[in-house]
Amino acid sequence: MPFELMAPMMFGGLVVFLLLGYPVAFSLAANGLLFGVVGMAHGNIEPALLQALPERVLGIMANSTLLAIPFFTFMGLILERSGMAEDLLDTIGQLFGSIRGGIAYAVVFVGGVLAATTGVVAASVLAMGLISLPVMMRYGYANWLSTGVIAASGTLAQIIPPSLVLIVLADQMGASVGDFYQGALVPGLALAALYGVWVAIVSIVKPAAAPACPAAARTLYGTKLVVKVFTSLIPPLVLIFLVLGTIFLGIATPTEGGAMGASGAILMALAKRKLSFTLLKQAIESTATMTSFVMFILVGSTVFSLVFRGMDGDLWVEHLLTSVPGGALGFLIVVNVMIFLLAFFLDYFEIAFIMVPLLAPVAQKLGIDLVWFGVLLAINMQTSFLHPPFGFALFYLRSVAPKVVRTSEIYWGAIPFVLIQILMVAIVIGFPGIVTGNISAAAGAIKGSGADELRRQIEAPRNPGGKTTAEPPVKGEDAGAELERLLKGQ
């Protein structure tokens, strides 16, 4: 079999495995091992290449950055059951209920706050679907607007820190999680503001679809309302500072911020007298399931990428994308269209683990800032929650919505918000400063910017123990690529 065809056939094999419905982690690993055996049988790669696999797996297990995933997942699950979302929605609904679309504005606001505290899309969508959807239906909101704003606001947890996908993207790109958090904050808040603008447009053009709440529904006034606002808002704001403020100020690493957030969530549940052994057990089990899911996909993607690069697959992908007309802009347009189309069939974790390792080296070669590129991809991948056939936010909402709400109304309601997310992708491409302008220039921070980041990886490749090697690899390659080239005798 010609060596030049091995990489395209390997990538095509992965697509076949996924379309057949096999789990992503096992599809990646099985495809990598299968083509590794085929490559060795045809003499395309040396058997010694796979000796690098145990070191790579140990490197995943030794990566302390990934500890932030179970911490933030646990924090979100505890908060979901502590009643914070219910208190916030009730309080903000009392504040904005007197204006048209007031409850919809409240959902967007609470979605942003939940995103900054839980970082889990499912928790946000389910909580707001259970609490706010019946209220919006009772006061005459159009079903397509109610379901659309709830599903879209829940997906803000994808882009507003402490998003789990930002942690994964930072790990895949070898950049700082703190930089990703700082870069994604303004685009995430801008996206929430655009959701609010759409609600305002609907309330003006179709006032019957977004009515104001009747006076009888607003039960808190004056001092009681002020007290309610402070008691409902201060705890989550304190938690946001514990998680994000300490990271942005350089006081804590993302892992330490996640640990403080998990501790703060437990204290909030205790203060509300909602913490029980059953709740704690459920949160721990769900956290273990999510973390295992991520780790298995990471191991599978490592097996796939090792063999794929042994087949010169990285060079094949680089040649395909660098030959796109238009230089860096053409590359960005093609990549974003491709990610948007893949999001119809794959979720954000699968895209992050399969596509990002292939795209990041090309972005580096083109001099694109990796943090900016990662945030751009995160905004694009957010659409995977909102469009069929695998829009998970739509599935979550369908599971808790009353039967009188038709599935078609849920889908149609999500379409304007998908278009808003696409608009946000265009804004980030046109005005990159809204991402890069917020990243602090802390000494020693990994900025992940084009040639500088590539030079850093060349001069100081990391091993699983966190040490650096004294001998630099071949120019333009990291340590793993150098090892693979040497094993192939190149």
Secondary structure, 3 states (H helix, E strand, C coil): CCHHHHHHHHHHHHHHHHHCCCCHHHHHHHHHHHHHHHHHHCCCCCHHHHHHHHHHHHHHHCCHHHHHHHHHHHHHHHHHCCCHHHHHHHHHHHHHCCCCCHHHHHHHHHHHHHHHHCCCHHHHHHHHHHHHHHHHHHCCCCHHHHHHHHHHHHHHHHCCCCCHHHHHHHHHHCCCHHHHHHHHHHHHHHHHHHHHHHHHHHHHHCHHHCCCCCHHHCCCCHHHHHHHHHHHHHHHHHHHHHHHHHHHCCCCCHHHHHHHHHHHHHHHHHHCCCCCHHHHHHHHHHHHHHHHHHHHHHHHHHHHHHHHHHCCHHHHHHHHHHCCCCHHHHHHHHHHHHHHHHCCCCCHHHHHHHCHHHHHHHHHHCCCEHHHHHHHHHHHHHHHHCCCCCCHHHHHHHHHCCCCCCHHHHHHHHHHHHHHHHHHHHHHHHCCHHHHCCCCCCCCCCCCEHHHHHHHHHHCCECCCCCECCCCCCCCCCHHHHHHHHHCCC
